[in-house]
Amino acid sequence: MQEKNLCSAVIGGVYQVREMLLPRATKMRLTALGLTAGTQVRVLNNKHSGSVIFCVRGTRLAVGKKIAEHICISGIK
């Protein structure tokens, strides 16, 4: 498994969140929306220069590039 960030994820790929290296307030908000370490996410759209849209726990979320760069993921085989 290769460690990378959400910004580099492939559309349609399923990944596991390893950690979020974000400011406390941002991390708390994403946690409240269901994004926690160990959670599986499926990437729906990834505009490498902009936002990343992904599905987590049955809900679609969109985050900007600056946030996506700090969400560490690993691929699931």
C-alpha positions in Angstrom: 0.0 0.0 0.0 1.3 3.4 -0.9 0.8 6.4 1.4 -0.4 9.6 -0.3 -2.9 12.4 0.1 -6.5 12.9 -1.1 -5.4 15.3 -3.8 -3.6 12.6 -5.6 -6.4 10.0 -5.5 -7.9 8.5 -8.6 -11.5 8.9 -9.5 -13.4 5.7 -8.6 -10.7 4.6 -6.2 -11.4 3.4 -2.7 -9.0 4.6 0.0 -8.7 4.5 3.8 -8.0 7.7 5.7 -4.8 7.4 7.7 -4.6 10.8 9.3 -5.6 14.4 8.9 -2.8 17.0 9.3 -5.2 20.0 9.6 -5.9 22.9 12.0 -8.0 21.8 15.0 -11.2 23.5 13.8 -11.1 22.0 10.3 -10.3 18.6 11.7 -13.2 18.8 14.2 -15.6 19.8 11.4 -14.6 16.9 9.2 -14.8 14.5 12.1 -18.3 15.7 12.8 -19.2 15.0 9.2 -17.9 11.4 9.6 -14.4 11.6 8.2 -12.1 10.0 10.8 -8.9 7.9 10.7 -9.7 4.4 9.4 -12.7 5.5 7.4 -13.1 4.3 3.8 -13.7 6.9 1.2 -14.6 6.6 -2.5 -13.4 9.4 -4.8 -16.2 10.7 -7.1 -14.4 13.6 -8.7 -10.9 15.0 -8.5 -10.1 18.2 -10.2 -6.3 18.1 -9.5 -6.2 21.9 -9.6 -9.3 22.4 -7.4 -11.8 20.5 -5.3 -12.1 16.8 -4.5 -15.5 15.2 -4.1 -15.7 11.9 -2.3 -18.2 9.6 -0.6 -17.8 8.8 3.1 -20.3 6.8 5.1 -23.0 7.3 2.4 -22.6 11.1 2.2 -20.9 13.1 -0.5 -18.4 15.7 0.7 -16.3 18.2 -1.2 -13.1 19.7 0.1 -10.7 22.2 -1.5 -7.2 21.4 -2.6 -5.6 22.9 0.5 -7.6 20.6 2.8 -7.3 17.6 0.5 -3.5 17.9 0.5 -3.5 17.3 4.2 -5.7 14.3 4.4 -3.3 11.2 4.2 -4.8 8.1 2.6 -3.7 4.7 1.6 -5.1 2.5 -1.2 -7.3 -0.5 -0.5 -6.7 -3.6 -2.6 
